[in-house]
């Protein structure tokens, strides 16, 4: 007999999924170097236990992707669930519990990948198991557990789009980075990602006359580079507001007390530029990142190793530029030129375009909002633009509508962004189990599995 939604035993499913996450956290899939084989085998094995037939696709030695499909009975645009198996490296020193031990302590599961994003690997895996138990859904559902997100998706989602597009072609995609609790002025918001910025990697090079350290050169390459970097660090590029950002500000402010409810929407207007100046950096920086193209100098290189008395002839800086939906790499370069002038050479090393859904308020988004409100009656779903980077960059190339919704309920004293790629990454067990049920509510409804 197919499983009925109302008969799902959420306590036992939640505990089983928690143990799965614990085991997955014990598998070190750090990237670099990147090796997803063991994690992929674990996921594939768990799917097979429910009679599912995962396909393992190898993109390079030790780099694998697992694709699982449940065919729907009707001609509806498929839903793709995607989660990356790799994690950023962790150095044990400052962790309260070792990063690859999967300890369950103090109400949390501790470990690298707990929120980024082995939780979603396990949740997506469970979506497939539950749908399979419920019988054939109306809509086709695909789960891609992918490699290499943390190093640019070359062996994961981008590779799948290039080499196996038919395995993952879908109308909709759900992945990171949204659905977590954002505590703000006593309210619980749940940002749902409907857009993300693009990324342009640039190499900036300056040249000057080489010489001896005893006779300084006024226009050395190092001086020029330092001047350019200081200007970049101190200058805000022009604003580019798109409707999604204003929706976010409006929705949030609807639920804030006076005077925040009046001031917050103004942040999106030209007056907001003045308001932003009175906010502390930790509040204005994320808002700024969401309203303009940004450029950060990340890696600097100049001078030969140990050549402490030689003035180098060339200096280099790697720039990490992020662009707002609708902007092109040339746009940020033009804005950057206005800051640094014409002399420093700029070279585009890589460019990944922004991703966004203009008309995001569709049935799937509606189901996400309803599920948040049903499972957290005080929860307030809000659309938002992610300044960062996800696998959506790849799937967007197939025209898939990409949402970030990996539901996770967090207590007030735990900040999502504070845990991200940080020491003591951890997930509250009850918040994870809450997320599992909330995601299942959305996915089984949208798939027509109940
Ligand atoms: Zn991630």
Boltz pocket constraint, residues with backbone or C-beta under 6 A from the ligand:
constraints:
  - pocket:
      binder: B
      contacts: [[A, 84], [A, 116], [A, 117], [A, 149], [A, 176], [A, 389]]
      max_distance: 6.0
